[in-house]
Amino acid sequence: MQHRHDIERRLTDLEIKASFTEDSLDQLNQIIVRQQQQIDILTREIAHLRQSSTDGGLGPARNLRDELPPHY
């Protein structure tokens, strides 16, 4: 009888651990989804910044020879 009780206790312990593991996995999956969304947003923002800087967001490209003082 003691052996059967030990098996039932161990089975219950395993079921509890499996439940906690499932909860942890669900939480990690949610975190991964949020992080991927953040990465996507940041990637779009970087692409937008790059596009605006190549479109003259910082003004026309400068040639340093054009900026030399007249006495050179």
C-alpha positions as CSV (number, residue, x, y, z in Angstrom):
1,M,0.0,0.0,0.0
2,Q,2.9,2.4,0.8
3,H,4.4,1.8,-2.7
4,R,1.1,2.8,-4.4
5,H,0.9,5.9,-2.2
6,D,4.5,6.9,-3.2
7,I,3.6,6.4,-6.9
8,E,0.5,8.5,-6.6
9,R,2.5,11.3,-4.8
10,R,5.2,11.2,-7.4
11,L,2.6,11.4,-10.2
12,T,0.9,14.3,-8.5
13,D,4.3,16.1,-8.1
14,L,5.0,15.5,-11.8
15,E,1.6,16.9,-12.8
16,I,2.2,20.0,-10.7
17,K,5.7,20.5,-12.3
18,A,4.3,20.0,-15.8
19,S,1.6,22.6,-15.1
20,F,4.2,25.1,-13.9
21,T,6.4,24.3,-16.9
22,E,3.4,25.0,-19.2
23,D,2.8,28.3,-17.5
24,S,6.4,29.3,-17.8
25,L,6.5,28.4,-21.4
26,D,3.4,30.5,-22.1
27,Q,4.9,33.5,-20.4
28,L,8.1,33.1,-22.3
29,N,6.2,32.9,-25.6
30,Q,4.4,36.1,-24.8
31,I,7.7,37.8,-24.0
32,I,9.1,36.7,-27.3
33,V,6.1,38.0,-29.2
34,R,6.4,41.4,-27.5
35,Q,10.1,41.6,-28.1
36,Q,9.6,40.7,-31.8
37,Q,7.1,43.4,-32.1
38,Q,9.5,45.9,-30.6
39,I,12.3,44.7,-32.9
40,D,9.9,45.2,-35.9
41,I,9.1,48.8,-34.8
42,L,12.7,49.7,-34.2
43,T,13.7,48.2,-37.6
44,R,11.0,50.3,-39.3
45,E,12.2,53.4,-37.4
46,I,15.8,52.8,-38.4
47,A,14.8,52.4,-42.1
48,H,12.8,55.6,-41.9
49,L,15.7,57.5,-40.4
50,R,18.1,56.1,-43.1
51,Q,15.6,57.1,-45.8
52,S,15.1,60.6,-44.5
53,S,18.9,61.2,-44.2
54,T,19.5,60.0,-47.8
55,D,16.6,62.2,-49.0
56,G,18.3,65.3,-47.8
57,G,17.0,65.3,-44.3
58,L,20.3,66.8,-43.3
59,G,20.5,69.1,-46.3
60,P,22.3,68.6,-49.6
61,A,25.5,66.7,-49.6
62,R,28.4,69.1,-49.0
63,N,31.6,69.3,-51.0
64,L,34.4,70.6,-48.7
65,R,36.2,72.1,-51.7
66,D,33.3,74.5,-52.2
67,E,33.7,75.6,-48.6
68,L,37.3,76.6,-48.8
69,P,38.0,80.3,-48.0
70,P,38.7,82.4,-51.1
71,H,42.5,82.8,-50.3
72,Y,43.2,79.1,-50.9
